[in-house]
């Protein structure tokens, strides 16, 4: 399998046809990741598709002939995550679902509404945004702790602390104790 770094080098330096094939491969490889991130914020499939489009348009604008090219120094997901997150938040603002004059911060968006019978969304709803975000990046998106630190642009120690506190909070939740320790 060709690495993301190699595919971006092809996008930066090759013919239009080769660059198109490389970009298509990057899109196919990462579209589900971007959709998952988008759905965490917009919770509407059509809006999530718009976020997907905007995220990859952003990436395209960084590549020749429009942009100067992109040198990947980390995993591509560390670039895609904040672009998708910010695009989703912008779309929420534009749709008046998250007004710009609100005194809430974008990171204060609610967690998924729990389903009947309790599910992971319901358990995550009790976590702060920071802890929920780290849990999702680690266990849903399968990012390493270092990748999470790079993605969120926070120290590795902060990632470890948030993850530890989130897991402890989840373990201590009455729902977990009732279902697993009865």
Secondary structure as UniProt FT lines:
FT   HELIX           4..13
FT   HELIX           16..41
FT   HELIX           45..62
FT   TURN            64..66
FT   HELIX           76..94
FT   TURN            95..96
FT   TURN            100..101
FT   HELIX           106..108
FT   TURN            116..117
FT   HELIX           120..124
FT   TURN            125..126
FT   HELIX           129..135
FT   HELIX           136..140
FT   HELIX           145..152
FT   HELIX           156..172
FT   HELIX           174..180
//
